[in-house]
Amino acid sequence: MTVASLLDYGFKSIVMPDPNRKIDGVYIGDLLSWVMSSAQCDNVWLTIMSNINVIAVASLVDVSCVILTEGVDLDADVLEQADLKGINVLTTDKTSYESAKVLAELGL
């Protein structure tokens, strides 16, 4: 499954510089230091955090995308950094739990 295919399941793209990036697993977390030590390369990362540090951690861990849950959006400067660093960012009005259920049903 690719990041772009998530659009077929109700997730919306905020910035998608690498739509064909493969997905392997899901990680849910809002404590950035915990995400750095626990998330895996190619995971989808579910979070409500939207500051610039999310983009730094996503790049460091090399996640396939960040999904901002509960309708969270990015400020323009964070959006620009995500695009520059090649970080796919999606959003949804669903909670992290509801989003994880959708992703689990997809076999992630």
Backbone torsions as a table, in degrees:
resi	resn	phi	psi	omega
1	MET	NA	145.7	179.0
2	THR	-112.1	165.3	177.8
3	VAL	-59.9	-42.6	-178.9
4	ALA	-59.4	-32.5	-179.2
5	SER	-68.0	-18.6	177.6
6	LEU	-66.0	-22.3	179.1
7	LEU	-64.2	-24.2	178.4
8	ASP	-75.4	-7.7	-175.6
9	TYR	-118.4	24.6	172.9
10	GLY	93.5	-0.3	176.0
11	PHE	-86.6	146.0	-177.1
12	LYS	-115.3	139.0	180.0
13	SER	-78.3	132.9	169.4
14	ILE	-99.8	-47.2	174.4
15	VAL	-149.5	133.4	-176.5
16	MET	-140.9	74.6	-179.8
17	PRO	-72.4	-16.8	-178.4
18	ASP	-135.2	68.6	-173.6
19	PRO	-63.7	-23.2	-177.8
20	ASN	-91.8	9.7	178.5
21	ARG	-62.7	131.2	179.7
22	LYS	-74.7	149.4	179.3
23	ILE	-111.5	135.6	176.2
24	ASP	-141.6	88.7	176.3
25	GLY	96.6	173.2	-176.1
26	VAL	-137.5	140.9	173.2
27	TYR	-131.0	136.8	178.0
28	ILE	-117.6	125.9	178.1
29	GLY	-177.4	149.9	179.5
30	ASP	-120.1	-8.2	177.5
31	LEU	-93.4	108.4	-168.9
32	LEU	-58.1	-40.7	179.5
33	SER	-64.1	-34.5	178.6
34	TRP	-69.3	-41.5	178.7
35	VAL	-62.4	-42.4	179.8
36	MET	-58.9	-35.7	-176.2
37	SER	-92.5	-11.8	-172.0
38	SER	-122.4	-32.0	179.7
39	ALA	-69.3	157.9	-177.1
40	GLN	-117.8	156.2	173.9
41	CYS	-54.0	137.7	177.7
42	ASP	75.1	4.3	174.2
43	ASN	-71.2	154.7	161.8
44	VAL	-84.7	131.8	179.2
45	TRP	-109.5	117.5	176.9
46	LEU	-95.7	129.5	-178.5
47	THR	-158.3	162.4	170.7
48	ILE	-104.4	-3.5	-179.6
49	MET	-76.0	141.7	-178.6
50	SER	-138.3	16.3	-179.3
51	ASN	-83.9	175.3	-174.9
52	ILE	-60.1	-27.4	-179.1
53	ASN	-67.8	-24.9	175.9
54	VAL	-61.6	-41.2	-179.5
55	ILE	-67.5	-40.0	178.1
56	ALA	-62.5	-45.0	-179.8
57	VAL	-67.8	-42.2	178.4
58	ALA	-59.1	-39.5	178.3
59	SER	-69.4	-43.6	-179.5
60	LEU	-62.2	-45.9	-179.2
61	VAL	-77.8	-25.0	-178.2
62	ASP	68.4	47.5	176.0
63	VAL	-69.7	157.2	179.3
64	SER	-73.9	-33.2	175.9
65	CYS	-165.9	162.4	171.6
66	VAL	-109.6	131.6	172.2
67	ILE	-112.5	117.3	177.3
68	LEU	-85.7	118.9	-176.1
69	THR	-94.9	172.0	177.3
70	GLU	58.9	31.3	175.8
71	GLY	76.4	11.9	-180.0
72	VAL	-65.8	144.1	179.9
73	ASP	-127.7	173.3	179.2
74	LEU	-105.8	142.9	169.4
75	ASP	-68.4	159.5	-176.2
76	ALA	-58.2	-41.2	-178.8
77	ASP	-68.3	-34.4	177.5
78	VAL	-71.7	-40.2	176.9
79	LEU	-58.9	-44.0	179.5
80	GLU	-61.9	-43.6	178.9
81	GLN	-65.1	-40.0	178.0
82	ALA	-59.7	-45.3	179.6
83	ASP	-63.8	-45.1	-179.9
84	LEU	-62.4	-36.7	-177.9
85	LYS	-89.4	-0.1	177.7
86	GLY	73.3	29.7	-178.8
87	ILE	-96.7	119.7	174.6
88	ASN	-73.5	131.5	177.7
89	VAL	-131.3	127.6	177.7
90	LEU	-120.7	168.6	177.8
91	THR	-140.0	161.8	176.0
92	THR	-156.4	154.2	174.6
93	ASP	-83.0	-11.2	179.6
94	LYS	-68.0	158.2	172.4
95	THR	-73.4	170.2	176.5
96	SER	-62.1	-39.6	179.0
97	TYR	-62.4	-48.9	179.9
98	GLU	-62.0	-38.7	179.0
99	SER	-66.3	-42.1	178.7
100	ALA	-62.0	-36.5	177.2
101	LYS	-61.9	-45.2	179.3
102	VAL	-60.2	-46.6	-178.4
103	LEU	-65.8	-36.5	177.5
104	ALA	-65.3	-39.0	178.0
105	GLU	-64.2	-23.9	177.9
106	LEU	-86.0	-0.2	178.7
107	GLY	87.1	15.1	179.0
108	LEU	-91.5	NA	NA
